[in-house]
Amino acid sequence: MNQTTTVESRVLEIMRACPRSRYDDMVLATQYYCRYGHRKIAELPFGYVMFNYKRFGLPCFETIRRARQRVQSLFPELSRNPSEPEDIEIVLLLQIGG
């Protein structure tokens, strides 16, 4: 149970620092592995890291994904669909004829 709590607290930290990780599990897992794994883990092929996560003392992808779900249920402001829409400006440039 203690490991789960540690994973959740780390996931919470990552989600606060990297908003994109709230929406993309691959980004979250990559951030987690790079931040809490061996310091040169970012230089290794991602597939190698994913298959050898136990050797590095890291949780599996599914554990990280489930931790994200639990964190988002406790902190709705970090959910995939925040209750308050973010101010996103969209600019469309159309060139007609020419």
C-alpha positions in Angstrom: 0.0 0.0 0.0 2.9 2.4 0.8 4.2 2.0 -2.8 0.8 2.9 -4.2 0.7 6.1 -2.1 4.2 7.0 -3.3 3.3 6.5 -6.9 0.1 8.6 -6.4 2.0 11.4 -4.8 4.6 11.4 -7.5 1.9 11.3 -10.2 0.2 14.3 -8.5 3.5 16.2 -8.6 4.1 15.5 -12.3 0.5 16.4 -13.2 0.8 19.8 -11.4 4.2 20.5 -13.2 3.3 19.2 -16.6 -0.4 19.8 -17.6 0.0 17.7 -20.8 0.4 14.6 -18.5 -3.2 15.0 -17.4 -4.4 14.1 -20.9 -1.8 11.7 -22.2 -0.7 8.5 -20.3 2.4 8.1 -22.4 3.6 11.6 -21.4 2.8 10.8 -17.8 4.7 7.5 -17.9 7.7 9.1 -19.7 7.8 12.0 -17.2 7.6 9.5 -14.3 10.3 7.2 -15.6 12.7 10.1 -16.4 12.1 11.9 -13.1 12.2 8.9 -10.8 14.2 6.3 -12.7 17.9 5.9 -13.2 19.4 9.3 -14.2 20.3 8.1 -17.7 17.0 6.4 -18.3 16.0 9.1 -20.8 18.9 8.0 -23.1 17.6 4.4 -23.3 15.1 3.2 -25.9 11.6 3.6 -24.5 10.7 0.0 -25.3 13.6 -1.3 -23.3 12.6 0.8 -20.3 8.9 -0.4 -20.6 10.0 -4.1 -20.7 12.6 -3.7 -17.9 10.9 -1.3 -15.5 11.3 -3.8 -12.6 15.1 -3.7 -13.1 15.0 0.0 -12.6 12.7 -0.2 -9.6 9.9 1.6 -11.4 6.1 0.8 -11.4 4.5 -0.6 -14.5 2.7 1.6 -17.0 -0.7 0.4 -15.7 0.1 1.3 -12.1 0.9 4.9 -13.2 -2.3 5.0 -15.3 -4.4 3.9 -12.4 -2.6 6.4 -10.1 -3.6 9.1 -12.5 -7.2 8.1 -12.3 -7.2 8.1 -8.5 -5.4 11.5 -8.4 -7.9 13.0 -10.8 -10.8 11.7 -8.8 -9.4 13.4 -5.7 -8.3 16.6 -7.5 -11.0 17.4 -10.2 -9.0 20.5 -11.3 -6.4 18.1 -12.7 -8.9 16.0 -14.7 -9.0 15.5 -18.4 -12.1 17.7 -18.6 -11.5 20.6 -16.2 -14.7 22.1 -14.9 -13.4 25.6 -15.9 -12.4 25.8 -19.6 -8.9 27.1 -20.1 -8.5 30.2 -22.2 -7.3 28.8 -25.5 -7.0 31.1 -28.5 -7.5 29.6 -31.9 -6.4 31.5 -35.0 -7.5 30.3 -38.4 -5.8 31.7 -41.5 -7.7 31.2 -44.7 -6.4 32.0 -48.1 -9.1 32.1 -50.8 -8.0 32.1 -54.4 -4.5 32.6 -55.2 
